Amino acid sequence: MFKKTIAFLLACSCMCFFPIQANAEEGLDYSTLDNDEIIQSIGLIENYFLSCSTGTKKIHIKMKTIGSWQMDEIGFKNIQIQRYTGSGWYTEKTISSLTTTNAFTYYISDYTTSVLGGYYYRVSLDHYAKNGSTTESCNNFCGSVWID
Protein backbone atom coordinates (compact mmCIF):
# COMPACT_ATOMS: atom_id res chain seq x y z
CA MET A 1 0.00 0.00 0.00
CA PHE A 2 2.84 2.35 0.92
CA LYS A 3 4.56 1.73 -2.44
CA LYS A 4 1.34 2.55 -4.34
CA THR A 5 0.99 5.83 -2.42
CA ILE A 6 4.60 6.80 -3.16
CA ALA A 7 4.15 5.93 -6.85
CA PHE A 8 0.96 8.00 -7.04
CA LEU A 9 2.62 11.03 -5.39
CA LEU A 10 5.63 10.70 -7.69
CA ALA A 11 3.38 10.60 -10.76
CA CYS A 12 1.47 13.69 -9.57
CA SER A 13 4.67 15.62 -8.92
CA CYS A 14 5.99 14.73 -12.39
CA MET A 15 2.86 16.24 -13.88
CA CYS A 16 3.50 19.47 -11.99
CA PHE A 17 7.13 19.75 -13.08
CA PHE A 18 6.63 18.55 -16.67
CA PRO A 19 3.39 20.12 -17.89
CA ILE A 20 1.93 18.96 -21.19
CA GLN A 21 1.48 21.75 -23.68
CA ALA A 22 -0.80 21.61 -26.69
CA ASN A 23 -0.03 23.90 -29.60
CA ALA A 24 -2.47 24.86 -32.32
CA GLU A 25 -1.38 23.78 -35.77
CA GLU A 26 -0.28 26.80 -37.73
CA GLY A 27 -1.04 27.35 -41.37
CA LEU A 28 -4.42 25.60 -41.51
CA ASP A 29 -7.20 27.98 -42.46
CA TYR A 30 -10.42 26.46 -41.14
CA SER A 31 -12.56 29.06 -42.92
CA THR A 32 -11.78 27.45 -46.29
CA LEU A 33 -12.99 23.97 -45.32
CA ASP A 34 -16.22 22.73 -46.87
CA ASN A 35 -19.07 22.17 -44.44
CA ASP A 36 -19.02 18.47 -45.36
CA GLU A 37 -15.49 18.13 -44.01
CA ILE A 38 -16.49 19.06 -40.48
CA ILE A 39 -18.79 16.30 -39.31
CA GLN A 40 -20.69 16.58 -36.07
CA SER A 41 -22.76 13.63 -34.99
CA ILE A 42 -25.80 14.33 -32.90
CA GLY A 43 -25.60 10.80 -31.56
CA LEU A 44 -28.51 8.98 -33.18
CA ILE A 45 -26.34 6.90 -35.53
CA GLU A 46 -23.67 4.92 -33.72
CA ASN A 47 -22.22 3.02 -36.68
CA TYR A 48 -22.90 2.11 -40.31
CA PHE A 49 -21.68 -0.14 -43.11
CA LEU A 50 -22.04 -0.32 -46.89
CA SER A 51 -20.52 -2.67 -49.48
CA CYS A 52 -21.36 -3.79 -52.99
CA SER A 53 -20.45 -6.77 -55.13
CA THR A 54 -21.01 -7.81 -58.71
CA GLY A 55 -23.44 -10.11 -60.42
CA THR A 56 -24.40 -10.63 -64.07
CA LYS A 57 -25.91 -7.25 -64.98
CA LYS A 58 -26.73 -6.88 -61.29
CA ILE A 59 -25.26 -5.14 -58.27
CA HIS A 60 -25.55 -6.72 -54.83
CA ILE A 61 -25.67 -4.29 -51.90
CA LYS A 62 -25.05 -5.03 -48.23
CA MET A 63 -26.01 -2.14 -45.92
CA LYS A 64 -26.40 -1.59 -42.20
CA THR A 65 -27.31 1.36 -39.99
CA ILE A 66 -26.91 1.01 -36.22
CA GLY A 67 -28.64 3.43 -33.90
CA SER A 68 -27.51 4.45 -30.44
CA TRP A 69 -30.80 3.10 -29.06
CA GLN A 70 -34.21 2.12 -30.45
CA MET A 71 -35.20 4.67 -33.10
CA ASP A 72 -38.63 5.73 -34.29
CA GLU A 73 -37.31 5.20 -37.84
CA ILE A 74 -33.95 3.91 -39.07
CA GLY A 75 -32.56 2.84 -42.45
CA PHE A 76 -31.39 4.21 -45.78
CA LYS A 77 -32.41 7.19 -47.92
CA ASN A 78 -31.27 8.82 -51.18
CA ILE A 79 -30.05 5.49 -52.56
CA GLN A 80 -28.36 5.92 -55.94
CA ILE A 81 -26.73 3.37 -58.21
CA GLN A 82 -24.00 5.28 -60.02
CA ARG A 83 -21.82 4.34 -62.99
CA TYR A 84 -18.49 5.79 -64.03
CA THR A 85 -18.35 6.92 -67.67
CA GLY A 86 -14.74 8.13 -67.80
CA SER A 87 -15.65 11.73 -67.07
CA GLY A 88 -17.44 11.26 -63.75
CA TRP A 89 -20.05 9.40 -61.75
CA TYR A 90 -23.62 9.51 -63.05
CA THR A 91 -26.77 8.19 -61.41
CA GLU A 92 -28.19 5.32 -63.43
CA LYS A 93 -30.90 4.37 -60.97
CA THR A 94 -32.51 5.78 -57.83
CA ILE A 95 -34.02 3.43 -55.26
CA SER A 96 -36.80 4.42 -52.87
CA SER A 97 -35.96 4.83 -49.20
CA LEU A 98 -35.64 1.62 -47.20
CA THR A 99 -36.52 2.19 -43.55
CA THR A 100 -38.05 0.38 -40.61
CA THR A 101 -39.71 1.66 -37.45
CA ASN A 102 -39.11 1.11 -33.74
CA ALA A 103 -35.76 -0.62 -34.25
CA PHE A 104 -32.21 -0.34 -32.95
CA THR A 105 -30.63 -1.34 -36.27
CA TYR A 106 -31.57 -2.02 -39.88
CA TYR A 107 -29.55 -4.52 -41.90
CA ILE A 108 -30.07 -5.73 -45.46
CA SER A 109 -27.68 -8.53 -46.33
CA ASP A 110 -28.31 -8.70 -50.09
CA TYR A 111 -30.35 -6.05 -51.87
CA THR A 112 -30.04 -6.81 -55.59
CA THR A 113 -30.92 -4.56 -58.51
CA SER A 114 -30.21 -4.79 -62.24
CA VAL A 115 -27.97 -2.37 -64.12
CA LEU A 116 -27.04 -1.83 -67.77
CA GLY A 117 -23.52 -3.22 -67.31
CA GLY A 118 -20.28 -2.41 -69.10
CA TYR A 119 -19.22 0.15 -66.47
CA TYR A 120 -17.76 0.52 -63.02
CA TYR A 121 -20.57 0.94 -60.50
CA ARG A 122 -20.88 2.19 -56.95
CA VAL A 123 -23.69 2.88 -54.49
CA SER A 124 -24.28 6.18 -52.73
CA LEU A 125 -26.76 6.42 -49.87
CA ASP A 126 -27.56 8.20 -46.63
CA HIS A 127 -27.71 6.18 -43.43
CA TYR A 128 -30.72 7.64 -41.64
CA ALA A 129 -32.13 7.68 -38.12
CA LYS A 130 -35.05 9.57 -36.59
CA ASN A 131 -36.05 9.80 -32.95
CA GLY A 132 -38.88 12.16 -32.11
CA SER A 133 -38.37 15.32 -34.14
CA THR A 134 -34.59 14.80 -34.39
CA THR A 135 -33.05 13.24 -37.49
CA GLU A 136 -29.50 12.38 -38.48
CA SER A 137 -28.06 11.14 -41.75
CA CYS A 138 -24.55 10.16 -42.87
CA ASN A 139 -23.66 9.91 -46.56
CA ASN A 140 -21.68 6.84 -47.61
CA PHE A 141 -20.24 5.30 -50.80
CA CYS A 142 -19.16 1.73 -51.43
CA GLY A 143 -16.07 0.90 -53.43
CA SER A 144 -16.58 0.58 -57.17
CA VAL A 145 -17.08 -2.77 -58.92
CA TRP A 146 -16.96 -3.67 -62.61
CA ILE A 147 -20.19 -5.14 -63.94
CA ASP A 148 -20.25 -6.75 -67.42
Secondary structure by P-SEA (a helix, b strand, c coil): caaaaaaaaaaaaaaaabbbbbbccccccccccccccccccccccccbbbbbbbcccbbbbbbbbbccccccbbbbcccccccccccbbbbcccccccccccccccccccccccccccbbbbbbbbbccccccbbbbbbbcccccccc
